[in-house]
Amino acid sequence: MRRQESTNTGGSFRQLLRIRKVVVGASVFLTILLFCVVVPLTNQKRVTYQYLRCRFLPPGTTCSSVGLVLMGTDALGRDLTYRIASGGCYSIGIATITALLSALIGAVLGIVAGFFGGKVEGAIMAVADVQLALPTILVALLLVAVLGPGVRNLVLAMVATGWAQHARLTRARVLAVRGEYYVEAARAIGVPNIRILFRHILPQTYNVILVLLTQQIGWYIMVESSLSYLGLGVQVPAASWGNIAAAGRDYLSSAWWISTLPGLMLTAAVSSLFLLGDGLRDFLDPRLKHFAK
Amino acid sequence: MVGYLVGRGIRIFLSFFAITTIVFVALRFAPGDPAMLIGGDGVGPEQIALVRHEFGLDRPILLQYGEFLSELFQGRLGRSLTGRVPVVALISKALPKTLLLAFSAWILSTAIALSLGLYAASHRNSVGDLIAVGIAGIGRGLPDFWVAIMLLMVFAVRLRWLPVLGGSITHMILPTITISIQVISLTLRIVRDSLLEVLGMDYIRTARSKGLPERTVILKHAFRNALIPVVTVLGLRLASLIGAGMVVTETIFNWPGFGNLFLRSIQIQDYPTVQGCMIVVAGIFLVLNLAVDVIYVTIDPRVTYK
């Protein structure tokens, strides 16, 4: 029987490490993640504590009450190293939860649509199409406006727009796999539907979901930060890359670092995730190059 | 083709209808009484009842919905809660400003992305190619709000070359660059990838072996075929530029456009205006989607619609 699927899963971790995009993307992202998780753990209080005598300190200076401030302090004398790290935890955490929820809901609906077809498929895809007919940020803005700002509503708003991409992609994949010979063969020897779904079709969808998931995390970090920048996401005194950058807007002429540094971290995190996603796609399934967004 | 267009038209109409309904229902569940918003904090229950009556908010929701639909089909979108101005008037004042910004950013980025992409693909793995790929990679991860702040800081606050606020033509430069950066990075990549794919085709080898100059091969033979995926992206980018990309940028640069209007209406809970904005964006998005599909047929004779 001819082998139609040429996906590289299992036992090829060393091959994966040979792809430069994956290595660079993963190491940059993991470094940022480590920084964001470890730094606030060393001293939780410093994230919000205001050293009023040490306001507007440039990066790398010292102040008697704080000691060395690697990334400077803000208008209220808070240590930006800690705020940026803690903000990163929020941004990355929110984005990851959102992407996972989107993937779960979208994949389940996409599989149901692709596998069962008929009216169920029509209904699910119609809703997804309506969802995709509107720009993500607008829908998120609308939902946050209706539900009120805050982390929970932000996640809800982003999931409400994110699942449709997963649903479309997974459905397309299921449709492609459903027509393969080995599925037909399984059916011919009397394998029940549910077993065909779980044993033969589901494993073929993991790759597309994983690639989209990685890139969605990056994308959601951007959306979360934009909404937090506009004051509709993470609320102060909690830190987020978006609201730190917003707080620095009034001091662009005197304290450049407040807005600049969180943005640099954000760009590094998002770019590394996109790079990692690209690398994973090249590795897992070269044919999908023009498939995933 | 005609049959296809009719089918698509019907589906677009249905999507549009679904979106307007969702927006209408969602906003009816929004917190805060619009009547309180107009009346302010110090008004008594009688005045609130009066305002509710004036905006028809005391009637059953189905009746309100029917009225909303009949207004919609007459091209009206209700009145804004603040100042009681027709929403259509607000939007038609703001939308041209956004279109001006969106089109100039779109033209600028298309020109840059096409030429850089052409160069990168035809000089694969050269220094220029690596730079182009690098720009595209980092540009994709650059958040627009941050680009906007950085441009503002460098060119308006520090160097004082450009004004921070105001309605002049120089005021347009920074927002245009902000929006262009993202569009360039996305488009550049697709132009390059798609050209590289086409350049590997057999007919390109044929053209080269005929002895045609490389210039002709790339511009005449490869470029047109590479355009197909590019058109989709450019079209959809333009749509999302008008709809969403503008919200953050316009707010930061205080550009009196559609995105600014939308965000301000959300912040002051002016729901009729929010509703109107969403409906207009959905309409633009759906129509541009269709336009992209129609352009497909024109540039790719292999694509036919039944």
Contacts between the chains, C-beta under 8 A, distances in Angstrom:
chain1	res1	chain2	res2	distance
A	126	B	18	7.9
A	129	B	15	6.4
A	130	B	15	5.3
A	130	B	18	4.9
A	130	B	19	6.0
A	130	B	22	7.5
A	133	B	15	5.4
A	133	B	19	6.7
A	133	B	282	6.4
A	133	B	285	5.6
A	133	B	286	5.7
A	133	B	289	7.1
A	134	B	19	6.7
A	134	B	243	7.6
A	134	B	278	7.7
A	134	B	281	7.1
A	134	B	282	5.9
A	134	B	285	6.4
A	135	B	239	7.7
A	135	B	240	4.6
A	135	B	243	4.3
A	135	B	244	3.6
A	135	B	245	7.9
A	135	B	281	7.1
A	135	B	285	7.0
A	136	B	244	7.0
A	137	B	244	4.1
A	137	B	245	7.9
A	137	B	247	6.3
A	137	B	248	7.9
A	138	B	243	5.7
A	138	B	244	4.9
A	138	B	247	7.4
A	138	B	262	7.6
A	138	B	278	6.8
A	138	B	281	6.0
A	141	B	247	6.8
A	141	B	262	7.3
A	141	B	263	7.2
A	141	B	266	6.0
A	142	B	23	7.1
A	142	B	26	6.6
A	142	B	266	7.6
A	142	B	274	6.9
A	142	B	278	6.1
A	143	B	26	7.4
A	144	B	266	7.9
A	145	B	30	6.8
A	145	B	266	4.2
A	145	B	269	7.5
A	145	B	274	6.5
A	146	B	26	5.3
A	146	B	27	6.5
A	146	B	29	6.3
A	146	B	30	4.4
A	146	B	31	7.6
A	148	B	31	6.2
A	218	B	141	6.9
A	222	B	141	7.8
A	222	B	143	5.0
A	225	B	143	5.7
A	225	B	145	7.2
A	226	B	143	6.3
A	226	B	144	7.2
A	226	B	145	5.5
A	226	B	248	5.4
A	229	B	145	4.6
A	229	B	248	7.1
A	230	B	145	7.9
A	230	B	247	7.7
A	230	B	248	6.9
A	230	B	251	6.8
A	230	B	263	6.6
A	232	B	266	7.9
A	242	B	145	7.1
A	245	B	145	6.7
A	245	B	146	5.9
A	245	B	149	6.3
A	246	B	145	8.0
A	248	B	149	7.6
A	249	B	149	6.1
A	252	B	149	7.1
A	252	B	152	6.5
A	252	B	153	4.2
A	252	B	157	4.7
A	252	B	158	8.0
A	253	B	153	7.9
A	253	B	157	4.8
A	253	B	158	7.1
A	256	B	153	6.3
A	259	B	146	7.4
A	259	B	149	4.9
A	259	B	150	7.6
A	259	B	153	7.1
A	260	B	150	6.9
A	260	B	153	7.7
A	262	B	146	8.0
A	263	B	143	6.7
A	263	B	146	3.5
A	263	B	149	7.2
A	263	B	150	7.0
A	266	B	141	8.0
A	266	B	143	5.7
A	266	B	146	6.6
A	267	B	138	6.9
A	267	B	141	5.0
A	267	B	142	5.4
A	267	B	143	7.0
A	267	B	146	7.1
A	268	B	141	7.6
A	269	B	141	7.8
A	270	B	140	7.7
A	270	B	141	3.8
A	270	B	143	7.3
A	271	B	137	6.2
A	271	B	138	5.6
A	271	B	140	6.8
A	271	B	141	3.2
A	272	B	141	7.8
A	273	B	141	7.9
A	274	B	137	7.2
A	274	B	140	5.6
A	274	B	141	5.8
A	275	B	137	6.5
A	289	B	193	7.5
A	290	B	193	7.7
A	290	B	229	6.8
